[in-house]
Amino acid sequence: MTVALSATAVVPGDVLGVSPAPLAVVVGQVLRARAAAALTVIALAATANTVLLLLVSAARSIYGMAAAGVLPRRLVRLTTTQVPREAMIVVIVLAMTLISVGDLSAVARLTDAMVLVSFVCVNLAFVWLAVRDRASGTALSRARDAVVPGGGGAAMCAWLL
């Protein structure tokens, strides 16, 4: 709400309504000539941060699956700074392969889809654990506290796919 009020204070609402990138119009109005450079730097920083987060998360997931015995035990080894080096190497090689084989937009769509699929799985696991654990409260309290939010989260992520 605050963003909408601030944006319409800078640029008229009818101009923002027809723009494909309304926040870029607002930034362009405020920063003038420096707007393109500022938005480029912000977008690159956000993208780099997201990629780093995904690489580290993927390596940690591989490490966790290896520790559970689903993947080879070799991927469980950690460096002295607690970094799963072998898992990280697997993730980097896989990412480099995907980038070199396909176009970057296809890799981005695949990444988005895989993140949403993992969120669906986590939410469904949350629901399953709540239903399975009959000792914690009544059926109504379990539904209110876990099944509805978990099922809703899974449904929303599936809808975004």
C-alpha positions in Angstrom: 0.0 0.0 0.0 2.8 2.4 0.9 4.6 1.7 -2.4 1.4 2.4 -4.3 0.9 5.7 -2.5 4.5 6.7 -3.1 4.4 5.7 -6.7 1.2 7.7 -7.4 2.6 10.7 -5.6 5.5 10.8 -8.2 3.7 9.6 -11.4 0.0 9.9 -12.2 -2.0 6.6 -11.8 -3.2 6.5 -15.4 0.4 6.6 -16.6 1.4 3.8 -14.2 -1.7 1.8 -15.2 -0.6 1.5 -18.8 3.1 1.0 -18.2 4.5 -2.6 -18.5 7.1 -1.6 -15.8 5.4 0.9 -13.5 8.2 1.0 -10.9 10.8 1.6 -13.6 8.7 4.7 -14.6 8.7 5.9 -11.0 12.5 5.4 -10.7 13.0 7.1 -14.1 11.1 10.1 -12.9 13.0 10.3 -9.6 16.6 9.5 -10.8 16.3 10.8 -14.4 19.4 10.0 -16.4 20.9 7.6 -13.8 17.7 5.4 -13.7 18.8 2.8 -16.2 22.2 2.4 -14.5 20.7 2.2 -11.1 18.0 -0.4 -12.1 20.7 -2.5 -13.9 22.9 -2.6 -10.9 20.0 -3.5 -8.6 18.8 -6.2 -11.0 22.3 -7.7 -11.3 22.8 -7.7 -7.6 19.4 -9.3 -6.9 20.1 -12.0 -9.6 23.6 -12.7 -8.3 22.2 -13.1 -4.8 19.5 -15.4 -6.0 21.9 -17.6 -8.0 24.3 -17.8 -5.0 21.4 -18.8 -2.7 20.3 -21.5 -5.1 23.7 -22.9 -5.6 24.4 -23.1 -1.9 20.9 -24.5 -1.2 21.3 -27.2 -3.9 24.7 -28.2 -2.5 23.3 -28.5 1.0 20.3 -30.5 -0.3 22.6 -32.9 -2.0 24.7 -33.1 1.1 21.6 -33.9 3.2 20.4 -36.5 0.8 23.9 -38.1 0.8 23.9 -38.1 4.6 20.5 -39.8 4.6 21.9 -42.5 2.3 19.9 -41.6 -0.8 23.0 -40.3 -2.8 26.6 -41.6 -2.6 28.3 -41.2 0.8 31.2 -39.4 -0.9 29.1 -36.3 -1.1 28.8 -36.1 2.7 32.4 -35.0 3.2 32.9 -31.4 4.5 35.9 -29.1 4.4 37.4 -27.6 7.5 35.0 -24.7 7.1 32.0 -27.0 6.9 31.4 -26.6 3.2 30.2 -29.7 1.3 32.9 -29.3 -1.4 32.0 -32.4 -3.4 28.3 -31.5 -3.4 29.1 -28.0 -4.5 31.3 -29.3 -7.3 28.4 -31.5 -8.5 26.0 -28.5 -8.4 28.4 -26.2 -10.3 29.2 -28.8 -13.0 25.4 -29.4 -13.4 24.7 -25.7 -13.6 27.5 -25.1 -16.1 26.2 -28.0 -18.2 22.7 -26.6 -18.2 23.9 -23.2 -19.2 26.1 -24.4 -22.0 23.6 -26.8 -23.5 20.4 -24.6 -23.5 19.5 -21.0 -23.6 19.5 -19.1 -20.3 15.8 -18.4 -20.3 15.0 -22.1 -20.4 17.4 -22.7 -17.5 15.7 -19.9 -15.6 12.2 -21.4 -16.3 13.5 -24.9 -15.2 14.9 -23.4 -12.0 11.7 -21.6 -11.2 9.7 -24.8 -11.8 12.1 -26.9 -9.6 11.9 -24.4 -6.7 8.1 -24.5 -6.9 8.0 -28.3 -7.0 10.3 -28.4 -4.0 8.0 -26.0 -2.1 5.0 -28.2 -3.0 6.8 -31.2 -1.6 7.7 -29.4 1.6 4.2 -28.2 2.1 2.7 -31.6 1.5 5.3 -33.2 3.8 4.1 -30.7 6.5 0.5 -31.7 6.0 1.5 -35.4 6.0 3.4 -35.0 9.3 0.5 -33.1 10.9 -2.0 -35.8 9.9 0.3 -38.6 11.0 1.0 -37.1 14.4 -2.4 -37.8 16.1 -1.0 -37.2 19.6 -0.7 -33.4 19.1 -4.2 -31.9 19.7 -7.5 -32.5 18.1 -8.2 -33.1 14.5 -9.6 -29.6 14.2 -6.5 -28.0 15.7 -4.3 -30.0 13.4 -6.3 -28.9 10.4 -6.2 -25.3 11.5 -2.5 -25.2 12.4 -1.0 -27.4 9.7 -3.3 -28.9 7.1 -5.0 -25.7 5.9 -1.8 -23.6 5.7 0.3 -26.5 4.3 -2.3 -27.5 1.8 -2.9 -23.9 0.8 0.8 -23.4 0.3 1.1 -26.5 -1.8 -1.9 -25.5 -3.9 -0.6 -22.0 -4.5 2.9 -23.3 -5.5 1.2 -25.9 -7.8 -1.0 -23.1 -9.3 2.2 -21.0 -10.0 3.6 -24.0 -12.0 
